[in-house]
Amino acid sequence: MAAPNIVNVATITAKTSYLTPANTAPNVLLANPSSSGKVFKINTIIAANVDGNTAFDSTVAFNTFANGAGTSFPLASTISIPADASLIVSDKSTAFYLEENTSVVVTSSTASKIAYVVSYEELS
């Protein structure tokens, strides 16, 4: 099914998801499954370095499949986040949509050192 026509939206639900990857592999932060009948408007993605001493790298990407597979399009690529600092990857001025069968994938250079938060609206 295609993404719903957002002019005729019946429901808008505010949501927030979060993840602190315990590995250095790509991890799905947010997925919109195929046949969900929904589109997600991504309002904010924040990556925060929770270590007090060392900078670590973060990559955030849009992927063409909900399971994190497919083609990856970086939103932020290997950006160093200083100790105890945050990176605003996307905000209201750079909002984008996750249609069905797409995802946002995050990768950290060191396990358990970058916490990710995504705020979005689920439209159906």
N, C-alpha and C positions, 0 to 999 in steps of 0.2 A: 504494500500500500504506500502511496505517496504521502508526503507531509501534508497535514491539513491546511486548508486555506486560512491564513491568519486574519483575514478580514471577518470571517464568520466563526471566530473562536467562541466556544461555549464556556470553557473553563481555563483560568490562569492560576496555577498553583506555584507559590514561591517555595524554592527549595535551596538547601545548602548541603554539599557533600564535602568530605575531607579524607585525606589519606597521608600517612607517613610511611613511605615504602621501606620495608625491612630488607631490601636488596638493591642492587644497582641495575637491574633489568628494567625494561619498559613496563609500566604498570598502568592499567586503565583507571583513570580518575573518574570519568563519567562516560557512560555508554547509553545511546538511544537505540534499543533493540529494533530489529526489523519487525514490521507489522505492529508497532506500538500505537500507531494512529496519533502520534504526538510529535511536536517539534519543540526543542529546548532552546530558549534564548539565553545565551551565556552572557551574564552581566559582569562578573568579576572572577578572575583567577589570580590568586596570590600564592607565592612560594616563599616560605619563611625558613631561614637557617636557624635551627634551634641550638646550635653549638655556640658556646661563648668564646671560643678561641680561634677557630679556623674557618676560612672561606671554603665553600663547596659549590660545585657546578650543578646547574639545573637545565633540563630541556623539557619543554612543553610542546606537544604537537597535536594537530588535528589528523585523525586517521580515517580512512575511507571505509572501514568496517567496524562494527560495534564491539568486536572482541579485541580491538587494538591492532588488528592485522590490516592488510591492504597497503595503500600508499600513504606515507606519512608526510605531512606538510608542517614544518616547524613554525610555531608562534614565537618561541624563544629558544635559541639553540646554544647550548653549552655556555650559559651565562653564569659567571662567578657571583655568588651571593655572599657578601661579607658576614663575618660572625655576628650573630644576634641582629641580623637585618632581614628585610623583606623585599621581594621583587613583585611589583604589580605587572603581571603578564598581560592582562586584559582588564579593562574597566568599561563603564557605561559608554564612553566615547568610542570604544573599539569593540563593542558587542558584536557577537556573531551567532549563527544558528547551527544547531546540531540536528540535521534531518534524520530520518530513520536509517538504521544500520550504519551509524558513524560514531566516533568516540573521541575523547580527549585523553591523550596518553602522556604520562610524566616519567622522566628518568632522572635519577639523582646520582652524582658521582660517588657518594658514600652512603651506605645503608643507614637508615634511621636518623638522618641529619637534616633533611628538608621536609617540612610539613606543607601540604598543599590544601587550599580551600577554594572551592568553586561555588559561586552563588548564581542561581539561574531560575528561569521561569519555565514551567512545563505548560505548554499550550495545547489544548485539544478541543 
